[in-house]
Amino acid sequence: MARSLSVPRAAGGAPHSAALLDGIAQRLATFAEDAEAFGIVLCSDADVAARYLVQLQQIDRLAQSLREMANVLGASDPDAAVAAIRLGELRHALEQADAH
């Protein structure tokens, strides 16, 4: 990225606290774990897995995206965390958001 990620600001202009960002990161990570566990349960039923393969893949992608965003929010180096995102579309979207 051309520039480093700035400190997120609330609508009123004040920066968000590190504790708030860490709390959000933790919740996103928990949501990722929950989504992944839900997908695993559904995949264990062969009929469900066969009928809903695309949707199950979407659940997996959702879990991965939540986990990656949690990593960025909780990172001491957000630029490096964004650069390490394996989901190209998400990495590109975050890089574009930071460019504005």
N, CA and C atoms as a LAMMPS dump frame, in Angstrom:
ITEM: TIMESTEP
0
ITEM: NUMBER OF ATOMS
300
ITEM: BOX BOUNDS ff ff ff
-5.0000000000000000e+02 5.0000000000000000e+02
-5.0000000000000000e+02 5.0000000000000000e+02
-5.0000000000000000e+02 5.0000000000000000e+02
ITEM: ATOMS id mol type element x y z
1 1 1 N 0.829 -1.175 0
2 1 2 C 0 0 0
3 1 3 C 0.872 1.236 0
4 2 1 N 0.352 2.276 -0.565
5 2 2 C 1.111 3.505 -0.69
6 2 3 C 1.22 4.256 0.633
7 3 1 N 0.219 4.146 1.486
8 3 2 C 0.263 4.864 2.757
9 3 3 C -0.172 3.934 3.867
10 4 1 N 0.155 4.31 5.092
11 4 2 C -0.215 3.443 6.206
12 4 3 C -1.656 3.699 6.613
13 5 1 N -2.265 2.694 7.196
14 5 2 C -3.636 2.826 7.66
15 5 3 C -3.703 3.845 8.784
16 6 1 N -4.691 4.69 8.728
17 6 2 C -4.848 5.701 9.762
18 6 3 C -5.66 5.135 10.921
19 7 1 N -5.618 5.83 12.038
20 7 2 C -6.405 5.435 13.2
21 7 3 C -7.87 5.659 12.859
22 8 1 N -8.719 4.628 12.996
23 8 2 C -10.133 4.786 12.681
24 8 3 C -10.763 5.872 13.542
25 9 1 N -11.644 6.625 12.948
26 9 2 C -12.312 7.706 13.663
27 9 3 C -13.817 7.472 13.681
28 10 1 N -14.428 7.842 14.789
29 10 2 C -15.877 7.757 14.915
30 10 3 C -16.507 8.862 14.072
31 11 1 N -17.808 8.797 13.905
32 11 2 C -18.515 9.778 13.082
33 11 3 C -18.231 11.208 13.53
34 12 1 N -18.035 11.415 14.822
35 12 2 C -17.763 12.749 15.338
36 12 3 C -16.321 13.185 15.153
37 13 1 N -15.467 12.332 14.671
38 13 2 C -14.088 12.692 14.394
39 13 3 C -13.078 12.215 15.426
40 14 1 N -13.521 11.736 16.575
41 14 2 C -12.586 11.27 17.604
42 14 3 C -12.08 9.876 17.24
43 15 1 N -10.799 9.586 17.487
44 15 2 C -10.289 8.242 17.17
45 15 3 C -10.928 7.191 18.067
46 16 1 N -11.09 6.002 17.504
47 16 2 C -11.586 4.879 18.296
48 16 3 C -10.469 4.424 19.222
49 17 1 N -10.836 3.967 20.396
50 17 2 C -9.828 3.494 21.336
51 17 3 C -9.292 2.134 20.897
52 18 1 N -8.071 1.849 21.306
53 18 2 C -7.467 0.543 21.016
54 18 3 C -8.29 -0.567 21.666
55 19 1 N -8.839 -0.291 22.842
56 19 2 C -9.652 -1.299 23.535
57 19 3 C -10.919 -1.618 22.741
58 20 1 N -11.547 -0.607 22.162
59 20 2 C -12.744 -0.832 21.353
60 20 3 C -12.392 -1.66 20.12
61 21 1 N -11.315 -1.297 19.436
62 21 2 C -10.903 -2.045 18.245
63 21 3 C -10.562 -3.487 18.596
64 22 1 N -9.904 -3.688 19.729
65 22 2 C -9.577 -5.037 20.164
66 22 3 C -10.851 -5.823 20.477
67 23 1 N -11.806 -5.165 21.103
68 23 2 C -13.083 -5.827 21.401
69 23 3 C -13.817 -6.226 20.138
70 24 1 N -13.813 -5.346 19.144
71 24 2 C -14.442 -5.666 17.859
72 24 3 C -13.71 -6.834 17.203
73 25 1 N -12.391 -6.798 17.228
74 25 2 C -11.589 -7.875 16.639
75 25 3 C -11.918 -9.212 17.307
76 26 1 N -12.043 -9.211 18.613
77 26 2 C -12.365 -10.448 19.332
78 26 3 C -13.743 -10.976 18.946
79 27 1 N -14.713 -10.075 18.819
80 27 2 C -16.07 -10.495 18.436
81 27 3 C -16.083 -11.043 17.014
82 28 1 N -15.371 -10.389 16.1
83 28 2 C -15.293 -10.89 14.725
84 28 3 C -14.666 -12.282 14.692
85 29 1 N -13.623 -12.492 15.487
86 29 2 C -12.981 -13.805 15.548
87 29 3 C -13.952 -14.858 16.085
88 30 1 N -14.747 -14.492 17.069
89 30 2 C -15.745 -15.409 17.614
90 30 3 C -16.805 -15.731 16.568
91 31 1 N -17.253 -14.718 15.826
92 31 2 C -18.225 -14.954 14.753
93 31 3 C -17.64 -15.889 13.702
94 32 1 N -16.356 -15.721 13.391
95 32 2 C -15.694 -16.594 12.415
96 32 3 C -15.7 -18.035 12.907
97 33 1 N -15.37 -18.242 14.173
98 33 2 C -15.371 -19.598 14.743
99 33 3 C -16.77 -20.2 14.717
100 34 1 N -17.779 -19.384 15.073
101 34 2 C -19.16 -19.868 15.069
102 34 3 C -19.605 -20.26 13.66
103 35 1 N -19.289 -19.42 12.674
104 35 2 C -19.669 -19.714 11.29
105 35 3 C -18.983 -20.984 10.805
106 36 1 N -17.714 -21.12 11.145
107 36 2 C -16.972 -22.317 10.742
108 36 3 C -17.571 -23.569 11.382
109 37 1 N -17.896 -23.501 12.663
110 37 2 C -18.491 -24.648 13.355
111 37 3 C -19.848 -25.008 12.749
112 38 1 N -20.63 -23.992 12.41
113 38 2 C -21.926 -24.206 11.783
114 38 3 C -21.747 -24.911 10.442
115 39 1 N -20.786 -24.454 9.657
116 39 2 C -20.515 -25.083 8.366
117 39 3 C -20.079 -26.531 8.51
118 40 1 N -19.265 -26.809 9.509
119 40 2 C -18.797 -28.179 9.744
120 40 3 C -19.97 -29.091 10.082
121 41 1 N -20.879 -28.608 10.92
122 41 2 C -22.055 -29.405 11.277
123 41 3 C -22.874 -29.703 10.023
124 42 1 N -23.09 -28.695 9.204
125 42 2 C -23.884 -28.905 7.995
126 42 3 C -23.181 -29.846 7.013
127 43 1 N -21.872 -29.731 6.917
128 43 2 C -21.112 -30.597 6.003
129 43 3 C -21.111 -32.05 6.451
130 44 1 N -21.36 -32.288 7.73
131 44 2 C -21.354 -33.668 8.226
132 44 3 C -22.582 -34.444 7.761
133 45 1 N -23.573 -33.745 7.255
134 45 2 C -24.755 -34.391 6.678
135 45 3 C -24.552 -34.447 5.168
136 46 1 N -24.329 -35.642 4.634
137 46 2 C -24.007 -35.796 3.21
138 46 3 C -25.092 -35.225 2.301
139 47 1 N -26.359 -35.388 2.681
140 47 2 C -27.445 -34.851 1.85
141 47 3 C -27.409 -33.324 1.808
142 48 1 N -27.203 -32.714 2.965
143 48 2 C -27.117 -31.253 3.039
144 48 3 C -25.906 -30.765 2.246
145 49 1 N -24.785 -31.432 2.449
146 49 2 C -23.563 -31.037 1.752
147 49 3 C -23.742 -31.121 0.242
148 50 1 N -24.39 -32.154 -0.231
149 50 2 C -24.596 -32.314 -1.668
150 50 3 C -25.542 -31.257 -2.232
151 51 1 N -26.585 -30.948 -1.497
152 51 2 C -27.579 -29.981 -1.987
153 51 3 C -27.143 -28.539 -1.841
154 52 1 N -26.306 -28.247 -0.857
155 52 2 C -25.992 -26.85 -0.543
156 52 3 C -24.491 -26.552 -0.576
157 53 1 N -23.796 -27.183 -1.489
158 53 2 C -22.348 -27.009 -1.563
159 53 3 C -21.955 -25.547 -1.741
160 54 1 N -22.622 -24.836 -2.624
161 54 2 C -22.289 -23.423 -2.873
162 54 3 C -22.501 -22.604 -1.601
163 55 1 N -23.599 -22.813 -0.925
164 55 2 C -23.888 -22.062 0.297
165 55 3 C -22.895 -22.414 1.399
166 56 1 N -22.486 -23.676 1.471
167 56 2 C -21.5 -24.07 2.464
168 56 3 C -20.147 -23.432 2.176
169 57 1 N -19.809 -23.297 0.917
170 57 2 C -18.583 -22.592 0.552
171 57 3 C -18.681 -21.118 0.928
172 58 1 N -19.869 -20.536 0.801
173 58 2 C -20.069 -19.145 1.196
174 58 3 C -19.904 -18.973 2.708
175 59 1 N -20.382 -19.936 3.476
176 59 2 C -20.19 -19.888 4.927
177 59 3 C -18.7 -19.925 5.252
178 60 1 N -17.962 -20.786 4.555
179 60 2 C -16.516 -20.874 4.778
180 60 3 C -15.831 -19.555 4.423
181 61 1 N -16.222 -18.961 3.319
182 61 2 C -15.625 -17.674 2.908
183 61 3 C -15.966 -16.57 3.919
184 62 1 N -17.182 -16.596 4.427
185 62 2 C -17.579 -15.638 5.455
186 62 3 C -16.696 -15.793 6.689
187 63 1 N -16.491 -17.023 7.127
188 63 2 C -15.648 -17.273 8.299
189 63 3 C -14.225 -16.78 8.049
190 64 1 N -13.693 -17.063 6.877
191 64 2 C -12.342 -16.604 6.545
192 64 3 C -12.264 -15.074 6.538
193 65 1 N -13.261 -14.43 5.956
194 65 2 C -13.274 -12.966 5.884
195 65 3 C -13.343 -12.348 7.272
196 66 1 N -14.21 -12.879 8.115
197 66 2 C -14.316 -12.374 9.485
198 66 3 C -12.997 -12.519 10.224
199 67 1 N -12.356 -13.672 10.059
200 67 2 C -11.074 -13.92 10.73
201 67 3 C -10 -12.948 10.226
202 68 1 N -9.944 -12.724 8.922
203 68 2 C -8.95 -11.808 8.352
204 68 3 C -9.175 -10.379 8.85
205 69 1 N -10.445 -9.935 8.894
206 69 2 C -10.729 -8.582 9.375
207 69 3 C -10.405 -8.446 10.855
208 70 1 N -10.663 -9.499 11.626
209 70 2 C -10.288 -9.485 13.038
210 70 3 C -8.787 -9.33 13.185
211 71 1 N -8.028 -10.028 12.34
212 71 2 C -6.571 -9.922 12.386
213 71 3 C -6.106 -8.502 12.088
214 72 1 N -6.73 -7.848 11.125
215 72 2 C -6.346 -6.472 10.785
216 72 3 C -6.644 -5.535 11.944
217 73 1 N -7.835 -5.652 12.515
218 73 2 C -8.209 -4.762 13.62
219 73 3 C -7.311 -4.949 14.836
220 74 1 N -6.884 -6.173 15.081
221 74 2 C -6.069 -6.45 16.261
222 74 3 C -4.573 -6.353 16.028
223 75 1 N -4.164 -6.038 14.81
224 75 2 C -2.741 -6.051 14.467
225 75 3 C -2.011 -4.803 14.953
226 76 1 N -0.776 -4.989 15.381
227 76 2 C 0.058 -3.832 15.72
228 76 3 C 0.546 -3.146 14.447
229 77 1 N 0.56 -3.875 13.328
230 77 2 C 0.933 -3.32 12.02
231 77 3 C -0.198 -3.641 11.038
232 78 1 N -1.235 -2.77 10.983
233 78 2 C -2.38 -3.047 10.115
234 78 3 C -2.008 -3.193 8.639
235 79 1 N -1.016 -2.421 8.172
236 79 2 C -0.61 -2.534 6.768
237 79 3 C -0.113 -3.938 6.455
238 80 1 N 0.715 -4.478 7.323
239 80 2 C 1.227 -5.835 7.128
240 80 3 C 0.092 -6.85 7.216
241 81 1 N -0.852 -6.621 8.119
242 81 2 C -1.984 -7.537 8.26
243 81 3 C -2.85 -7.532 7.001
244 82 1 N -3.078 -6.36 6.424
245 82 2 C -3.842 -6.286 5.173
246 82 3 C -3.077 -6.982 4.058
247 83 1 N -1.78 -6.729 3.979
248 83 2 C -0.961 -7.356 2.932
249 83 3 C -0.946 -8.876 3.056
250 84 1 N -1.155 -9.4 4.258
251 84 2 C -1.119 -10.845 4.489
252 84 3 C -2.462 -11.525 4.244
253 85 1 N -3.503 -10.762 3.968
254 85 2 C -4.821 -11.354 3.732
255 85 3 C -4.761 -12.256 2.507
256 86 1 N -5.206 -13.483 2.673
257 86 2 C -5.16 -14.466 1.586
258 86 3 C -6.309 -14.329 0.611
259 87 1 N -7.414 -13.755 1.052
260 87 2 C -8.564 -13.56 0.17
261 87 3 C -8.337 -12.294 -0.651
262 88 1 N -7.978 -12.476 -1.911
263 88 2 C -7.592 -11.357 -2.768
264 88 3 C -8.63 -10.265 -2.863
265 89 1 N -9.898 -10.636 -2.986
266 89 2 C -10.962 -9.637 -3.11
267 89 3 C -11.067 -8.785 -1.841
268 90 1 N -10.98 -9.414 -0.678
269 90 2 C -11.034 -8.68 0.584
270 90 3 C -9.807 -7.789 0.74
271 91 1 N -8.62 -8.336 0.446
272 91 2 C -7.391 -7.539 0.539
273 91 3 C -7.485 -6.317 -0.363
274 92 1 N -7.94 -6.511 -1.584
275 92 2 C -8.063 -5.397 -2.528
276 92 3 C -9.066 -4.356 -2.021
277 93 1 N -10.201 -4.811 -1.505
278 93 2 C -11.212 -3.891 -0.996
279 93 3 C -10.683 -3.053 0.162
280 94 1 N -9.927 -3.673 1.064
281 94 2 C -9.384 -2.932 2.195
282 94 3 C -8.28 -1.969 1.743
283 95 1 N -7.47 -2.4 0.786
284 95 2 C -6.452 -1.5 0.248
285 95 3 C -7.091 -0.288 -0.438
286 96 1 N -8.18 -0.539 -1.175
287 96 2 C -8.879 0.56 -1.835
288 96 3 C -9.538 1.493 -0.819
289 97 1 N -10.112 0.928 0.229
290 97 2 C -10.741 1.757 1.262
291 97 3 C -9.717 2.652 1.933
292 98 1 N -8.508 2.131 2.137
293 98 2 C -7.462 2.909 2.791
294 98 3 C -6.891 3.969 1.859
295 99 1 N -7.017 3.768 0.56
296 99 2 C -6.458 4.717 -0.412
297 99 3 C -7.283 6.008 -0.489
298 100 1 N -8.474 5.991 0.047
299 100 2 C -9.348 7.181 -0.032
300 100 3 C -9.269 8.028 1.196
